[in-house]
C-alpha cells in the first residue's frame, strides 16, 4: 500500500517540478528592464506575462520539501548531507566554476579587442573575488546555496519539523521580506532573502506528512472554485506589482510579495489536484533533467544568448510590448531547449554526475 502511494506522489512531483522549472527559465529569459512602458495597457501585458509563472520559485521549494521529508526520516543528518555533496554540491560547484571561466574568457577577449576591462588586467585577484561574490549571491546559482542553507536549518531543527508553531515562526520570517518591499528596511534583492524561503521548504515537508488529508480536501474542492481563486490571486498579484511600480520600486515582481505567495499556493494546489501529466513525464523526464536544466540555463542566458542578440542591436525600450514579448518567448525557447538537450546528452555519458545523476 505504501509503495503505491509513494509512486503516485513521485508522479505528481515530477509534473510540478517540470512546470516550475519551465517558469523559472521563462522568468530569467527576460531582457527588458522593469517599468519601461508608459501606457497602462502595455504595463498590464508586461506584468501579466511575468506574473503568469511567478509561482515557480515557491512551488519549487514546496516540492523540494515534499521530496526531502522521507529522506529526513530514512537517513541520518550526516548521511543525508553526504548524499547532497555528491548529487547537488559537486555539480553546482562545477557549473558555477564553468560560468566564471566563461566570464573571464569573455572579458579577456574584450580586452584584446580594446575594451576597458578594469580590474581584470590591473588587479586580477580582486577581480576574481568580485566575480565570485557576484556569482554566488547575484546570479541564479545563489538559489542552490539558499536551498542548501534552508535544508541545513531544517536538519538542525529536525525535531520541530511537524510543529505548527515552528512553521508559524518561519512564515513570519518570510513575511518580513514581504513587508520590507514597502518600507525598505534592507535591500530587496533575492540575495538578501537568506531566510525568506525556509517556510516553503518546511511547508512541503508538512504537506508530505499529511498528503492524504490534503489530497482528499482538494478532491472535494470543485475545479471552478480553485480556478476562481487562481484568477483572483493572479489579479491581486498584478495589482500589487502596479502598486510597487507606482512607489518607484525596482523589485516590483519580487517572489515574496504577499499576493504572489497566495497565488503560488493556489497554483500549487491546482497542479496537485491535476496530478501527473504523462506527456511531461515521458518526454521531458523531469526527474533526470530538471537540476541540469537549472544549472545550465543561466550560463546559456548570460554567456551565449548575447552572442545571438547583441549583434542584432535590438532597441527594447522603443519596441512595443508585443515585440518584446515575442523576443522573450524566443529567448526562452532557445534557453530551455539548449539546456534540456545538453543535459540529455550528458546523461548518456559517464559525466552524468555533472547534472546530479
N, C-alpha and C positions, 0 to 999 in steps of 0.2 A: 504493500500500500504506500509506504514511504517512498519507494523507488519511483512509482508512477507520479507521485506528487512532485518529486524533485525534477523529473524530466519535464513536466508541464511548466514548472517555474522557469527552467532554463530556456524553454522555447520562447516565452513572452519576454524574458530578459534580453535575449538576442535581438528581438524586434525593436524594443525600446532603445537598446544600446546603438543599433544601426541608425535609427531615425535621429537620435540625439547627436551622433557624430556627423551625420549629414547637415544638421542645423549648425553645429559648431564650425564646420568648414565653410558653410554658406556665409555665416556672420563674419568670419575672418577674411573672406574673399573681397570684401568691400574696399573700394579705392577712393571713395568720396568722403570728404570731411563732413563732420556733423554740422547741420544747420546752414547749408549753402543756398537753400531755396528761400525765396521771399514770399511766394504765393502760398496761402494756406492749403490749397488743394495739393500742390506739389509736396509740401511738408507732410501732409497726411499720407500720401503714397509712399514717401520715403520711410516715415516712421512705421507705417503699417507693414511694409515689406520686411523691415528689420525685426519688428516685433513678432512676426509670424513664427520665427524659430528661436525666440528668446527664452523659451522653456528649456532649451537643450542642456545648458550647464547644470542647472538644478536637477533636471531629470537624470543626468549622468551621475551626479553624486548620490541621488536616491538609489539608482540601480547598482552603483558601486557598493553602497551599504547593504543592499539586499544580497549581493553576492558574497560579501565577507562574513555575514552572520554565521553561517555553518562552519566556515573555516576558523573563525574565532573559537568555536566550540571544539573542533576536531584537532587543532594544533595548539601547542604552547606558544607563548609570545615569541620566544626565540626561534622556534621552527617556522612560524609564520613570517617573521622578518627575514629569515634566511631565504625563503621562497621569493619574497618580494625583491631581494637583492638580485636574484637570478633572473626573474621574469619581468621586473619593472625597472629597477635602478640601473642595471647594466645596459639595456637598450636605450634608456633615457640619456645616460651619460654619453653613449656612442653618438647618438644623433645630435645632441646638444654640441658636442665637440665638432662634429661634421659641419654644423651650421656656423660655428665660429671660424673654422678653417676656410670655408667658402667665403665668409665675410672678409677675412684677412686677405685672401687671394684677390677678391674683388677690389679692395682698397689699394693693393699693390698695383693692379692693372690700371686703376685710375691714376695712381701716382706716375706710372711710366708714360701715361698719356698727357701728363702735365697738370693734373688737378692737385689742389692743395689738400693733403690728407692729414694734416695736423700732427697729432702725437704719434701716428704710425711710424714715421721716419725720424722724429726728433726724440721720442721717449717711448719706445715700444713696450717696456714693462707696464708703464702707466696706462697706455692704450689697451693692452691686453686685460688689465684688471677692470677697466671701464667697460670693455666689451663683455667680460664675464659677468659683471654686475647687471648689464643691460639684458643679457641672455637669460640669466637666472630669474630676474624679477620683472622684466618688462616685455617678455615675449610669451608665446603660448606654452613654452616649456615650464613656465612658472607654475602652471596648474598641476603638473605632475608632482612637483615639490610640495605644493599646497596639499594635494591629495594624500601624499605620504605623511605629511605632518598631521593631517586630520586623523589618519589611521593610527599613527603613533599615540595621539592623545586618547583615542577611544581604547586602545590597548592598555594605557596607563590606568584608565578608569573602567576597566573591563567589568568589574563587579557591579557597576552602576548602570550598565548598558540598558537594562529593561526598566529602569526607574523613570517614571514620567517626569518627576521634578528635575531630574538631571537633564532630560530633553528640554524642559522649560527654560533652564538656565542657558543652554546652548541657543535656544530660539531667541532669547533676549539679547544675547551677544550679536546674533545675526541682525536683529532689528536696529541695533546701534548703528550699523553700517547703512541701513535704510534711511534712518533719520538724519544721519550725517550728510546725506545728499543735499539737504536743505539748509543745514547750519554750518557745514564746512569746518568741523572741529579738527579734521585731519584730511589728508588728500584722499580723493575718492577712487584713484586708480585701483585696478584689480589686485595689484601687488600689495596694496595696503590692507586688503581683506584677508589677512592671515588666518583669522579665526571665524570668518564670516560664513564658511561653508560646512563647518563641522556638524551643525544641526541637521543638514540634509543627508549627510552620511549616516548620522545616528538614526534619523527617521527611516532610512532604508533598512537598517538593521531591525528596527522595531516593526516595520511592515512585514519583514520576512517572518518574524516570530509569530505574528498574528495574521498571516496571509489568508488563512481560511475565512476568518471573520471579515477581513477587508473585501475579499473577492465575493463573498456572499452578499455583503452590503451593496457592492457595485452591481451585482447581477439583479438585485431587486430594484435598483435605481433605473428609471426609464431613460432611454437614449436621449429623448428630446430635452430632458431636464439637464443632463450633463452638457449637451451641446449648447443649450441656452446659457448655462453658467460659463461655458467656454467663450462664447461670443461676448457676454457681458464683461468678463475679466479681460478679454482682449481689448475691448473698448476703453476700460479703465486704464489699462497699461499705456495705450496710445495717448490718452488724455494726460496721464502723469508725465509722459515724455514731453508733450507740448508745454506743460506747466514748467518743467525743468528748463526747457529751451527758453521760455519767456523770462526765466530768472537768470539767464546767461550761463547755465551750467554747461561745462564741457564734457559731461558724462551723463547726458540725458537718457541714454539707453542702458544704464547700469543694470546688471542682472539682479542686484539686490534691492531694486525698487519694490515697495510693498505690493503694488499692483501686479508686478511681474512674478513675485513669489506665488501669489494667488493663482495667476494664470498658469504658471508652471505646474502647480499641484493639480489643477483641473485637467490640463492636457495629459499629465501623467496618469490620472485616473481614467481618462478616455482611452489611452493606449493600453492600460491594464485591463480594462473591460474588453477592448478589441481583441487582445490576446495575440497569438502568433500569426505573423504574415509569412506564409510559406515561401513566397517569391523572394523576399528579402533574405530569409534563412538559407535558401538553396543557392541563390545567385551571388549574393554578396558575402556570404559566410562570415557574419559579424563577429562570431566568437574568435575566429582566427585573424581577422583583418583589421578590426577596429583600432587596436592600440597602434599598429603600424601606420594606419592612415593618420592618426593624430600626430605621431612623431614626425611623419614626413611632410604633412600638409603645410606647416609653417615654413619649412625650408623651401618648398616649391613657390609659395606665395612671395616670400621675401627675396629669394635669390634668382629664381628662374622666370617668374611672371614678368619682372621688369625687362628681361631680355626680349620679351614679346611686345609689351605695351609701351615701353619708353620710346622706342624708335618711331612709334605712331604719333607721338606728341599730342596725346588726347587732352583736350581742354575741358575737364569735367565741370568746372564752375560755369561754363557757358552752354553746356549741353542741357537738354530737357531731362526731367526726371525719368522719362520713359527710355531715353537713350542710355542714361547712366544705369538704370535698372537692367537693361539688356546686357550692358558690359559686365555688370555684377554676375549675371547668370552665366555668361561666357567664362569669366574668371573662375567661377565655382566649378563649372563642368570640367575645365582643364585641370584644376587643382585636385578635385575629388577623383576623377578618372585616373590621373597620373599617380596619385598616392595609392589608390587601390591596385593599379597594375604593378607598380614597383613592389608593393607588399606581397601581392600574389606570386610574383616571380621569386622573391626572396624566400617565401615559404616552401618552394620546391628545392631549395638548396640546404646545405649544412649550416648556412648563415641565418637560419630562421630565428636564432636567439636574438637577432637584431630587431625583430618585431615582437619579442616577448613570447615566442613559442619554443 
